[in-house]
Amino acid sequence: MVKPSGRRRLVGYLQERYAVSQRRAARLVQISRKALRYRSVRAATDAELVERLRALGEQYPRYGYLLLHGLLKAEGLVVNRKRTYRLYTELGLQIRYLSGASS
């Protein structure tokens, strides 16, 4: 299954390569023209949050996403725990375990 972002690229390709209208290309790819023009707002609003989450992840490498979420919430940056988890995994942050450390 092709995601809408892939279909948008395909419409652009069809328009460039075959000089067809946006309407015809969208119909061929089976995407609505409204979905074709949609622009996500998520990227702009997450920039500050991503930077702060990355900084806190470096400062507190042993903290999981829930503790980092608590710190971000105290700063007033987030409300939703699921959003913090999504960004945490996208950044590749994980709890670092020390190898070879004795208990």
GROMACS elastic network, one bead per residue, 0.5 to 0.9 nm:
[ bonds ]
;  ai    aj funct       b0    kb
    2     5     6  0.81113   500
    2     6     6  0.60620   500
    2     7     6  0.67089   500
    3     6     6  0.53624   500
    3     7     6  0.64680   500
    3     8     6  0.88327   500
    4     8     6  0.61108   500
    4     9     6  0.87041   500
    4    31     6  0.74152   500
    4    35     6  0.74769   500
    4    36     6  0.76923   500
    5     8     6  0.50776   500
    5     9     6  0.64753   500
    5    10     6  0.87288   500
    5    36     6  0.83944   500
    6     9     6  0.51887   500
    6    10     6  0.62471   500
    6    11     6  0.87379   500
    7    11     6  0.61655   500
    7    12     6  0.86497   500
    7    26     6  0.83271   500
    7    29     6  0.64608   500
    7    30     6  0.81901   500
    7    31     6  0.69837   500
    7    36     6  0.80501   500
    8    11     6  0.51446   500
    8    12     6  0.63820   500
    8    13     6  0.87072   500
    8    26     6  0.82772   500
    8    29     6  0.86950   500
    8    31     6  0.80691   500
    8    35     6  0.84966   500
    8    36     6  0.57697   500
    8    37     6  0.84693   500
    9    12     6  0.50954   500
    9    13     6  0.62168   500
    9    14     6  0.87119   500
   10    14     6  0.61660   500
   10    15     6  0.85699   500
   10    25     6  0.83271   500
   10    26     6  0.88859   500
   10    29     6  0.73702   500
   11    14     6  0.51226   500
   11    15     6  0.61743   500
   11    16     6  0.86723   500
   11    22     6  0.70873   500
   11    25     6  0.53348   500
   11    26     6  0.60117   500
   11    28     6  0.84464   500
   11    29     6  0.68436   500
   11    31     6  0.88566   500
   11    36     6  0.83461   500
   12    15     6  0.51242   500
   12    16     6  0.62237   500
   12    17     6  0.85198   500
   12    22     6  0.80694   500
   12    25     6  0.81229   500
   13    16     6  0.51913   500
   13    17     6  0.58405   500
   13    18     6  0.80530   500
   14    17     6  0.52635   500
   14    18     6  0.54689   500
   14    19     6  0.69431   500
   14    20     6  0.66517   500
   14    21     6  0.87115   500
   14    22     6  0.86358   500
   14    25     6  0.61797   500
   15    18     6  0.57155   500
   15    21     6  0.62806   500
   15    22     6  0.66020   500
   15    24     6  0.89654   500
   15    25     6  0.66862   500
   16    19     6  0.54608   500
   16    20     6  0.77348   500
   17    20     6  0.82634   500
   20    23     6  0.82197   500
   20    24     6  0.64144   500
   20    25     6  0.63629   500
   21    24     6  0.52876   500
   21    25     6  0.61689   500
   21    26     6  0.84996   500
   22    25     6  0.51328   500
   22    26     6  0.59439   500
   22    27     6  0.84887   500
   22    33     6  0.79693   500
   23    26     6  0.52563   500
   23    27     6  0.62531   500
   23    28     6  0.87622   500
   23    32     6  0.88276   500
   23    33     6  0.70055   500
   24    27     6  0.51072   500
   24    28     6  0.62313   500
   24    29     6  0.87152   500
   25    28     6  0.50981   500
   25    29     6  0.62156   500
   25    30     6  0.83754   500
   25    31     6  0.88022   500
   26    29     6  0.52013   500
   26    30     6  0.58066   500
   26    31     6  0.52595   500
   26    32     6  0.63993   500
   26    33     6  0.63635   500
   26    36     6  0.75659   500
   27    31     6  0.63537   500
   27    32     6  0.73593   500
   27    33     6  0.84530   500
   28    31     6  0.80146   500
   31    34     6  0.83564   500
   31    35     6  0.66461   500
   31    36     6  0.67084   500
   32    35     6  0.52309   500
   32    36     6  0.62040   500
   32    37     6  0.88924   500
   33    37     6  0.63561   500
   33    38     6  0.86915   500
   34    37     6  0.53934   500
   34    38     6  0.63383   500
   35    38     6  0.50992   500
   35    39     6  0.86516   500
   36    39     6  0.85632   500
   40    43     6  0.68700   500
   40    44     6  0.84941   500
   41    44     6  0.58526   500
   41    45     6  0.67196   500
   41    46     6  0.89150   500
   42    45     6  0.54112   500
   42    46     6  0.60616   500
   42    47     6  0.88009   500
   43    46     6  0.54134   500
   43    47     6  0.65070   500
   44    47     6  0.57997   500
   44    48     6  0.85090   500
   45    48     6  0.71121   500
   45    49     6  0.77473   500
   46    49     6  0.51268   500
   46    50     6  0.58759   500
   46    51     6  0.85907   500
   46    87     6  0.85967   500
   47    50     6  0.52102   500
   47    51     6  0.63520   500
   47    52     6  0.87645   500
   48    51     6  0.52788   500
   48    52     6  0.62928   500
   48    53     6  0.85983   500
   48    77     6  0.85475   500
   49    52     6  0.52011   500
   49    53     6  0.60046   500
   49    54     6  0.85116   500
   49    72     6  0.82561   500
   49    77     6  0.65732   500
   49    78     6  0.77896   500
   49    84     6  0.87733   500
   49    87     6  0.86933   500
   50    53     6  0.50781   500
   50    54     6  0.60642   500
   50    55     6  0.85606   500
   50    87     6  0.68506   500
   50    88     6  0.84286   500
   50    91     6  0.81171   500
   51    54     6  0.51592   500
   51    55     6  0.61969   500
   51    56     6  0.86609   500
   52    55     6  0.50302   500
   52    56     6  0.61009   500
   52    57     6  0.84250   500
   52    72     6  0.79130   500
   52    77     6  0.88933   500
   53    56     6  0.51484   500
   53    57     6  0.59821   500
   53    58     6  0.86382   500
   53    68     6  0.72244   500
   53    69     6  0.84419   500
   53    72     6  0.75164   500
   53    84     6  0.83490   500
   53    87     6  0.81612   500
   53    88     6  0.74813   500
   53    91     6  0.88752   500
   54    58     6  0.62953   500
   54    59     6  0.86214   500
   54    88     6  0.83344   500
   54    91     6  0.74904   500
   54    93     6  0.80532   500
   55    58     6  0.52276   500
   55    59     6  0.61679   500
   55    60     6  0.85711   500
   56    60     6  0.58472   500
   56    61     6  0.80176   500
   56    63     6  0.88896   500
   56    68     6  0.69195   500
   56    71     6  0.83479   500
   56    72     6  0.87127   500
   57    60     6  0.52450   500
   57    61     6  0.53721   500
   57    62     6  0.81988   500
   57    63     6  0.72590   500
   57    64     6  0.84966   500
   57    65     6  0.87510   500
   57    68     6  0.73538   500
   57    88     6  0.88526   500
   57    93     6  0.69621   500
   57    94     6  0.86762   500
   58    61     6  0.54691   500
   60    63     6  0.56124   500
   60    64     6  0.88856   500
   60    68     6  0.83394   500
   61    64     6  0.80912   500
   61    93     6  0.85639   500
   61    94     6  0.80248   500
   61    95     6  0.62974   500
   61    96     6  0.62395   500
   62    94     6  0.84043   500
   62    95     6  0.52653   500
   62    96     6  0.60338   500
   62    97     6  0.78709   500
   63    66     6  0.77872   500
   63    67     6  0.57913   500
   63    68     6  0.64025   500
   63    94     6  0.85213   500
   63    95     6  0.63322   500
   63    96     6  0.87530   500
   64    67     6  0.56547   500
   64    68     6  0.63630   500
   64    69     6  0.85807   500
   64    88     6  0.89380   500
   64    93     6  0.84487   500
   64    94     6  0.69439   500
   64    95     6  0.58163   500
   65    68     6  0.50054   500
   65    69     6  0.58357   500
   65    70     6  0.85578   500
   65    81     6  0.86478   500
   65    84     6  0.69837   500
   65    85     6  0.61075   500
   65    88     6  0.64304   500
   65    89     6  0.88356   500
   65    93     6  0.83648   500
   65    94     6  0.82322   500
   65    95     6  0.86800   500
   66    70     6  0.62694   500
   66    71     6  0.87949   500
   66    81     6  0.75244   500
   66    84     6  0.81994   500
   66    85     6  0.79588   500
   67    70     6  0.50261   500
   67    71     6  0.64643   500
   67    72     6  0.87486   500
   68    71     6  0.50850   500
   68    72     6  0.62125   500
   68    73     6  0.85093   500
   68    84     6  0.82864   500
   69    72     6  0.50578   500
   69    73     6  0.59656   500
   69    74     6  0.85133   500
   69    78     6  0.75233   500
   69    79     6  0.86499   500
   69    80     6  0.86331   500
   69    81     6  0.65754   500
   69    84     6  0.61418   500
   69    85     6  0.82037   500
   70    73     6  0.50380   500
   70    74     6  0.61594   500
   70    75     6  0.87167   500
   70    78     6  0.89668   500
   70    81     6  0.89098   500
   71    74     6  0.51216   500
   71    75     6  0.64681   500
   71    76     6  0.87981   500
   72    75     6  0.50813   500
   72    76     6  0.63184   500
   72    77     6  0.54546   500
   72    78     6  0.60582   500
   72    79     6  0.86501   500
   72    84     6  0.87885   500
   73    77     6  0.57111   500
   73    78     6  0.51750   500
   73    79     6  0.62611   500
   73    80     6  0.88253   500
   74    77     6  0.77164   500
   74    78     6  0.85981   500
   75    78     6  0.81297   500
   76    79     6  0.76849   500
   78    81     6  0.77696   500
   78    83     6  0.79997   500
   78    84     6  0.74721   500
   79    83     6  0.83093   500
   79    84     6  0.86938   500
   80    83     6  0.54516   500
   80    84     6  0.67450   500
   81    84     6  0.51515   500
   81    85     6  0.63290   500
   81    86     6  0.87640   500
   82    85     6  0.50139   500
   82    86     6  0.61601   500
   82    87     6  0.87040   500
   83    86     6  0.51075   500
   83    87     6  0.63272   500
   83    88     6  0.84702   500
   84    87     6  0.53063   500
   84    88     6  0.59508   500
   84    89     6  0.86751   500
   85    89     6  0.61816   500
   85    90     6  0.85152   500
   86    89     6  0.54293   500
   86    90     6  0.61904   500
   86    91     6  0.87035   500
   87    91     6  0.60827   500
   87    92     6  0.85643   500
   87    93     6  0.89207   500
   88    91     6  0.53545   500
   88    92     6  0.64533   500
   88    93     6  0.56196   500
   88    94     6  0.79602   500
   89    93     6  0.60121   500
   89    94     6  0.77181   500
   90    93     6  0.77635   500
   93    96     6  0.86119   500
   97   101     6  0.87760   500
   98   101     6  0.58378   500
   99   102     6  0.87842   500
